[in-house]
């Protein structure tokens, strides 16, 4: 029971850290769809051209295939913490290039 509670708390903490890493901006909801699609195209170009492995693979698994951190970690034989770290690095790099 104790370990189950600890695991639940860790999972919640990881979700909170990710939310702070990539917050949603509600003001973007009113942008024209063309503008949103153009921004997604720029992000895809950055990921394909300027992001190294394993960050690129983790980014694609998370956002294209919508896998959880645990699923990505299992698939790539990494720890959940490493998946989080690589994804954070990738998102920070994308933000600095946009």
Secondary structure as GFF3:
##gff-version 3
##sequence-region A 1 98
A	DSSP	alpha_helix	2	21	.	.	.	ID=ss1
A	DSSP	three_ten_helix	26	30	.	.	.	ID=ss2
A	DSSP	alpha_helix	33	50	.	.	.	ID=ss3
A	DSSP	alpha_helix	55	63	.	.	.	ID=ss4
A	DSSP	alpha_helix	69	76	.	.	.	ID=ss5
A	DSSP	alpha_helix	80	97	.	.	.	ID=ss6
###
